[in-house]
Amino acid sequence: MSSVAAAVSQALPVPATAQDLDLRELQDELDDVAEQALAARRQGIPLPQAVRDEAFPGLRRFHRDLRDALFVEIPGELEGWLGELRQGDGRAARSVESFAGHLARAASGDSGGERQLVLAELLVFEAIRLRLAVAVWSSDDYERLGGEDDDIDEFAWSEVRAILDDPRMQADGVRPMQVMFAAAFVALTRDAHERAGDLRRVGDDVREQLSMRARLRAALRELRLAEAVLLENALSNLLGAERVELPELQAEHPLALSGLSRQAMDQRVSRGRKALSGGPSSWPRRRRPALFDLLRDRG
């Protein structure tokens, strides 16, 4: 197992020695995404484009799955681990902090080969973009200004690359991941101010369309993951996206839709449409909190 994969396993709430099969599967997936990230790097394709490129299916799946994982309802056996993590002390917090430090060092080329470097770089990018996304999605302000998920990716990547290349980040006491997030958030805030200025010069219809899309996306983030994915696809015309057929959607979102029949998905779409039109009290909300809820509440 590579040092990066070992660092991932050590940061998990399940001890590495207890899940040999799971860790082999984890290693296989990390090997796959590392190979594709390396191929993209050698072709000069930046990660924000590579993770959306059909030429790199493993990267695309990894990118989507991490986003979907934010909205998976947390099982009861993990509540203690997450509670400790939220408090910022204890073994869980120290493990995650050690993991973040290891990734930043590996992504800076501190040691290891090129594949390990690009894997660490990918994981740093994903960590920053997810944290930035949670901050943005805690309100619909940025989306009302026309900001999209790929804009979040671009800001995260820009600061990751700039800060990983800065030798000052290797000094004792510096926490590169915190610096990257702060820098990315400042850049995104600056972009929001520029977008607000631009919107003053467009018609009311454009502003109303952006506002409607932002409200709908915010509502979808409150739903159970399966309903959110299905309804986002069903309402794609309102969101300015392309609709895909249900079998393809199921393949793209296994965390949300694995095991559901076509009939079950159709029924959920039908019930979900009616629920959304009935007001927040009737929405198919999560029964248990997801990681997104905990991170958003933490502020």
LOBA-654924 format. One record per residue (C-alpha): z, x, y; residue number from 1; residue in one letter. Coordinates in nm, 3 decimals, decimal comma. Layout:
% LOBA-654924
Z / X / Y / NUM / A
...
//
This chain:
% LOBA-654924
0,000 / 0,000 / 0,000 / 1 / M
-0,092 / 0,133 / 0,346 / 2 / S
0,184 / 0,194 / 0,599 / 3 / S
0,056 / -0,092 / 0,812 / 4 / V
0,064 / -0,335 / 0,517 / 5 / A
0,410 / -0,208 / 0,427 / 6 / A
0,527 / -0,274 / 0,782 / 7 / A
0,389 / -0,629 / 0,759 / 8 / V
0,572 / -0,695 / 0,433 / 9 / S
0,900 / -0,556 / 0,566 / 10 / Q
0,882 / -0,790 / 0,866 / 11 / A
0,843 / -1,096 / 0,642 / 12 / L
1,144 / -1,320 / 0,576 / 13 / P
1,101 / -1,268 / 0,198 / 14 / V
1,196 / -0,921 / 0,068 / 15 / P
0,893 / -0,720 / -0,040 / 16 / A
1,032 / -0,647 / -0,388 / 17 / T
1,066 / -1,019 / -0,464 / 18 / A
0,703 / -1,114 / -0,417 / 19 / Q
0,482 / -0,855 / -0,586 / 20 / D
0,196 / -1,097 / -0,647 / 21 / L
0,206 / -1,228 / -0,291 / 22 / D
0,205 / -0,877 / -0,153 / 23 / L
-0,096 / -0,782 / -0,363 / 24 / R
-0,278 / -1,082 / -0,217 / 25 / E
-0,160 / -0,981 / 0,129 / 26 / L
-0,288 / -0,628 / 0,072 / 27 / Q
-0,626 / -0,761 / -0,045 / 28 / D
-0,661 / -0,978 / 0,266 / 29 / E
-0,556 / -0,697 / 0,497 / 30 / L
-0,802 / -0,463 / 0,325 / 31 / D
-1,078 / -0,719 / 0,377 / 32 / D
-1,009 / -0,779 / 0,746 / 33 / V
-0,964 / -0,405 / 0,804 / 34 / A
-1,305 / -0,337 / 0,648 / 35 / E
-1,470 / -0,600 / 0,866 / 36 / Q
-1,285 / -0,487 / 1,179 / 37 / A
-1,401 / -0,133 / 1,109 / 38 / L
-1,761 / -0,253 / 1,064 / 39 / A
-1,743 / -0,437 / 1,396 / 40 / A
-1,599 / -0,131 / 1,568 / 41 / R
-1,878 / 0,091 / 1,435 / 42 / R
-2,135 / -0,160 / 1,561 / 43 / Q
-1,975 / -0,160 / 1,905 / 44 / G
-1,863 / -0,524 / 1,882 / 45 / I
-1,530 / -0,589 / 2,060 / 46 / P
-1,266 / -0,774 / 1,859 / 47 / L
-1,273 / -1,095 / 2,070 / 48 / P
-1,638 / -1,134 / 1,975 / 49 / Q
-1,602 / -1,012 / 1,616 / 50 / A
-1,329 / -1,266 / 1,530 / 51 / V
-1,573 / -1,547 / 1,621 / 52 / R
-1,883 / -1,390 / 1,464 / 53 / D
-2,018 / -1,542 / 1,142 / 54 / E
-2,118 / -1,191 / 1,034 / 55 / A
-1,744 / -1,119 / 0,981 / 56 / F
-1,616 / -1,420 / 0,783 / 57 / P
-1,288 / -1,255 / 0,685 / 58 / G
-1,204 / -1,178 / 1,046 / 59 / L
-1,297 / -1,531 / 1,155 / 60 / R
-1,078 / -1,684 / 0,885 / 61 / R
-0,787 / -1,451 / 0,965 / 62 / F
-0,813 / -1,534 / 1,336 / 63 / H
-0,818 / -1,910 / 1,272 / 64 / R
-0,543 / -1,901 / 1,009 / 65 / D
-0,304 / -1,721 / 1,242 / 66 / L
-0,362 / -1,982 / 1,509 / 67 / R
-0,315 / -2,267 / 1,259 / 68 / D
0,001 / -2,102 / 1,126 / 69 / A
0,168 / -2,159 / 1,464 / 70 / L
0,154 / -2,533 / 1,393 / 71 / F
0,268 / -2,540 / 1,030 / 72 / V
0,599 / -2,721 / 0,996 / 73 / E
0,872 / -2,472 / 0,909 / 74 / I
1,042 / -2,521 / 0,570 / 75 / P
1,418 / -2,555 / 0,571 / 76 / G
1,477 / -2,227 / 0,385 / 77 / E
1,333 / -2,031 / 0,678 / 78 / L
1,542 / -2,194 / 0,949 / 79 / E
1,822 / -1,938 / 0,922 / 80 / G
1,581 / -1,646 / 0,950 / 81 / W
1,405 / -1,800 / 1,249 / 82 / L
1,733 / -1,890 / 1,417 / 83 / G
1,844 / -1,529 / 1,389 / 84 / E
1,510 / -1,417 / 1,525 / 85 / L
1,533 / -1,651 / 1,824 / 86 / R
1,877 / -1,517 / 1,912 / 87 / Q
1,727 / -1,170 / 1,945 / 88 / G
1,981 / -0,986 / 1,731 / 89 / D
2,057 / -0,929 / 1,367 / 90 / G
1,844 / -0,794 / 1,084 / 91 / R
1,547 / -1,027 / 1,139 / 92 / A
1,510 / -0,931 / 1,504 / 93 / A
1,547 / -0,561 / 1,425 / 94 / R
1,286 / -0,589 / 1,150 / 95 / S
1,034 / -0,757 / 1,379 / 96 / V
1,103 / -0,508 / 1,659 / 97 / E
1,051 / -0,220 / 1,419 / 98 / S
0,730 / -0,384 / 1,299 / 99 / F
0,600 / -0,414 / 1,656 / 100 / A
0,679 / -0,051 / 1,728 / 101 / G
0,509 / 0,068 / 1,411 / 102 / H
0,196 / -0,132 / 1,488 / 103 / L
0,173 / 0,000 / 1,843 / 104 / A
0,206 / 0,359 / 1,722 / 105 / R
-0,049 / 0,311 / 1,443 / 106 / A
-0,295 / 0,140 / 1,677 / 107 / A
-0,262 / 0,429 / 1,921 / 108 / S
-0,389 / 0,667 / 1,653 / 109 / G
-0,048 / 0,817 / 1,590 / 110 / D
-0,125 / 0,870 / 1,222 / 111 / S
-0,343 / 0,748 / 0,936 / 112 / G
-0,715 / 0,704 / 0,894 / 113 / G
-0,968 / 0,498 / 1,085 / 114 / E
-0,927 / 0,187 / 0,869 / 115 / R
-0,550 / 0,187 / 0,920 / 116 / Q
-0,603 / 0,236 / 1,294 / 117 / L
-0,838 / -0,063 / 1,331 / 118 / V
-0,611 / -0,283 / 1,117 / 119 / L
-0,313 / -0,198 / 1,337 / 120 / A
-0,527 / -0,256 / 1,645 / 121 / E
-0,630 / -0,597 / 1,513 / 122 / L
-0,271 / -0,698 / 1,441 / 123 / L
-0,157 / -0,587 / 1,785 / 124 / V
-0,439 / -0,788 / 1,942 / 125 / F
-0,351 / -1,096 / 1,737 / 126 / E
0,018 / -1,066 / 1,824 / 127 / A
-0,053 / -1,046 / 2,197 / 128 / I
-0,315 / -1,321 / 2,199 / 129 / R
-0,085 / -1,559 / 2,008 / 130 / L
0,207 / -1,492 / 2,239 / 131 / R
-0,021 / -1,538 / 2,540 / 132 / L
-0,160 / -1,858 / 2,389 / 133 / A
0,189 / -2,003 / 2,340 / 134 / V
0,269 / -1,928 / 2,704 / 135 / A
-0,054 / -2,093 / 2,819 / 136 / V
-0,023 / -2,394 / 2,586 / 137 / W
0,331 / -2,466 / 2,702 / 138 / S
0,159 / -2,661 / 2,979 / 139 / S
-0,199 / -2,776 / 3,033 / 140 / D
-0,234 / -2,608 / 3,374 / 141 / D
-0,473 / -2,331 / 3,267 / 142 / Y
-0,694 / -2,565 / 3,067 / 143 / E
-0,714 / -2,804 / 3,364 / 144 / R
-0,874 / -2,514 / 3,550 / 145 / L
-1,135 / -2,466 / 3,278 / 146 / G
-0,959 / -2,188 / 3,086 / 147 / G
-1,050 / -2,167 / 2,716 / 148 / E
-0,905 / -2,002 / 2,406 / 149 / D
-1,169 / -1,730 / 2,416 / 150 / D
-1,057 / -1,644 / 2,771 / 151 / D
-0,706 / -1,589 / 2,633 / 152 / I
-0,853 / -1,359 / 2,367 / 153 / D
-1,043 / -1,157 / 2,628 / 154 / E
-0,737 / -1,101 / 2,847 / 155 / F
-0,527 / -1,004 / 2,547 / 156 / A
-0,787 / -0,756 / 2,423 / 157 / W
-0,846 / -0,602 / 2,766 / 158 / S
-0,479 / -0,516 / 2,810 / 159 / E
-0,430 / -0,409 / 2,449 / 160 / V
-0,711 / -0,157 / 2,479 / 161 / R
-0,602 / -0,029 / 2,820 / 162 / A
-0,237 / 0,015 / 2,727 / 163 / I
-0,290 / 0,156 / 2,379 / 164 / L
-0,496 / 0,432 / 2,542 / 165 / D
-0,223 / 0,513 / 2,797 / 166 / D
-0,017 / 0,814 / 2,676 / 167 / P
0,281 / 0,697 / 2,885 / 168 / R
0,330 / 0,413 / 2,636 / 169 / M
0,442 / 0,666 / 2,375 / 170 / Q
0,748 / 0,768 / 2,575 / 171 / A
1,096 / 0,694 / 2,437 / 172 / D
1,232 / 0,357 / 2,539 / 173 / G
0,892 / 0,205 / 2,620 / 174 / V
0,803 / -0,117 / 2,437 / 175 / R
0,423 / -0,126 / 2,441 / 176 / P
0,392 / -0,479 / 2,303 / 177 / M
0,606 / -0,616 / 2,586 / 178 / Q
0,401 / -0,425 / 2,841 / 179 / V
0,073 / -0,554 / 2,694 / 180 / M
0,188 / -0,914 / 2,703 / 181 / F
0,317 / -0,885 / 3,059 / 182 / A
-0,007 / -0,722 / 3,177 / 183 / A
-0,221 / -0,983 / 3,000 / 184 / A
-0,016 / -1,267 / 3,149 / 185 / F
-0,053 / -1,123 / 3,500 / 186 / V
-0,430 / -1,092 / 3,451 / 187 / A
-0,454 / -1,449 / 3,322 / 188 / L
-0,246 / -1,577 / 3,615 / 189 / T
-0,479 / -1,402 / 3,856 / 190 / R
-0,774 / -1,565 / 3,681 / 191 / D
-0,607 / -1,906 / 3,714 / 192 / A
-0,577 / -1,861 / 4,092 / 193 / H
-0,947 / -1,770 / 4,112 / 194 / E
-1,043 / -2,071 / 3,902 / 195 / R
-0,836 / -2,300 / 4,123 / 196 / A
-1,026 / -2,173 / 4,426 / 197 / G
-1,360 / -2,227 / 4,255 / 198 / D
-1,269 / -2,583 / 4,156 / 199 / L
-1,209 / -2,679 / 4,516 / 200 / R
-1,583 / -2,643 / 4,567 / 201 / R
-1,696 / -2,872 / 4,282 / 202 / V
-1,711 / -3,247 / 4,250 / 203 / G
-1,433 / -3,479 / 4,143 / 204 / D
-1,618 / -3,559 / 3,821 / 205 / D
-1,596 / -3,196 / 3,703 / 206 / V
-1,225 / -3,177 / 3,781 / 207 / R
-1,160 / -3,507 / 3,605 / 208 / E
-1,350 / -3,393 / 3,294 / 209 / Q
-1,149 / -3,070 / 3,275 / 210 / L
-0,826 / -3,264 / 3,326 / 211 / S
-0,915 / -3,510 / 3,049 / 212 / M
-0,995 / -3,228 / 2,807 / 213 / R
-0,671 / -3,050 / 2,892 / 214 / A
-0,465 / -3,364 / 2,832 / 215 / R
-0,638 / -3,428 / 2,500 / 216 / L
-0,587 / -3,072 / 2,379 / 217 / R
-0,220 / -3,085 / 2,480 / 218 / A
-0,181 / -3,410 / 2,286 / 219 / A
-0,346 / -3,263 / 1,975 / 220 / L
-0,101 / -2,971 / 1,979 / 221 / R
0,184 / -3,221 / 1,936 / 222 / E
0,043 / -3,365 / 1,613 / 223 / L
0,081 / -3,265 / 1,251 / 224 / R
-0,160 / -2,982 / 1,176 / 225 / L
-0,394 / -3,183 / 0,951 / 226 / A
-0,432 / -3,462 / 1,205 / 227 / E
-0,476 / -3,215 / 1,490 / 228 / A
-0,761 / -3,031 / 1,314 / 229 / V
-0,934 / -3,349 / 1,199 / 230 / L
-0,909 / -3,524 / 1,535 / 231 / L
-1,015 / -3,218 / 1,732 / 232 / E
-1,333 / -3,220 / 1,523 / 233 / N
-1,380 / -3,597 / 1,544 / 234 / A
-1,339 / -3,589 / 1,925 / 235 / L
-1,546 / -3,275 / 1,969 / 236 / S
-1,788 / -3,450 / 2,206 / 237 / N
-1,501 / -3,508 / 2,450 / 238 / L
-1,388 / -3,147 / 2,418 / 239 / L
-1,727 / -2,988 / 2,473 / 240 / G
-1,742 / -2,852 / 2,118 / 241 / A
-1,970 / -2,895 / 1,819 / 242 / E
-1,868 / -3,129 / 1,539 / 243 / R
-1,882 / -2,993 / 1,183 / 244 / V
-1,894 / -3,178 / 0,853 / 245 / E
-1,562 / -3,236 / 0,680 / 246 / L
-1,624 / -3,006 / 0,380 / 247 / P
-1,703 / -2,721 / 0,620 / 248 / E
-1,402 / -2,805 / 0,835 / 249 / L
-1,179 / -2,801 / 0,526 / 250 / Q
-1,309 / -2,458 / 0,428 / 251 / A
-1,244 / -2,328 / 0,779 / 252 / E
-0,886 / -2,461 / 0,796 / 253 / H
-0,724 / -2,422 / 0,453 / 254 / P
-0,371 / -2,425 / 0,594 / 255 / L
-0,434 / -2,768 / 0,741 / 256 / A
-0,666 / -2,940 / 0,498 / 257 / L
-0,642 / -2,776 / 0,156 / 258 / S
-0,610 / -3,033 / -0,123 / 259 / G
-0,717 / -3,336 / 0,081 / 260 / L
-0,998 / -3,552 / -0,052 / 261 / S
-1,285 / -3,665 / 0,167 / 262 / R
-1,143 / -4,017 / 0,160 / 263 / Q
-0,799 / -3,896 / 0,266 / 264 / A
-0,946 / -3,701 / 0,557 / 265 / M
-1,153 / -3,999 / 0,670 / 266 / D
-0,842 / -4,219 / 0,658 / 267 / Q
-0,641 / -3,972 / 0,862 / 268 / R
-0,913 / -3,956 / 1,125 / 269 / V
-0,926 / -4,336 / 1,148 / 270 / S
-0,547 / -4,373 / 1,171 / 271 / R
-0,521 / -4,082 / 1,411 / 272 / G
-0,777 / -4,228 / 1,653 / 273 / R
-0,582 / -4,554 / 1,666 / 274 / K
-0,252 / -4,371 / 1,708 / 275 / A
-0,378 / -4,160 / 1,997 / 276 / L
-0,497 / -4,469 / 2,179 / 277 / S
-0,159 / -4,636 / 2,127 / 278 / G
0,048 / -4,391 / 2,330 / 279 / G
0,279 / -4,096 / 2,248 / 280 / P
0,533 / -4,306 / 2,059 / 281 / S
0,275 / -4,383 / 1,790 / 282 / S
0,128 / -4,033 / 1,750 / 283 / W
0,147 / -3,867 / 1,404 / 284 / P
0,382 / -3,595 / 1,525 / 285 / R
0,534 / -3,315 / 1,320 / 286 / R
0,841 / -3,417 / 1,124 / 287 / R
0,987 / -3,066 / 1,143 / 288 / R
0,942 / -2,805 / 1,416 / 289 / P
0,661 / -2,553 / 1,393 / 290 / A
0,675 / -2,195 / 1,514 / 291 / L
0,491 / -2,308 / 1,827 / 292 / F
0,773 / -2,549 / 1,909 / 293 / D
1,039 / -2,279 / 1,871 / 294 / L
0,849 / -2,022 / 2,075 / 295 / L
0,767 / -2,274 / 2,346 / 296 / R
1,128 / -2,389 / 2,370 / 297 / D
1,243 / -2,030 / 2,389 / 298 / R
1,030 / -1,992 / 2,702 / 299 / G
//
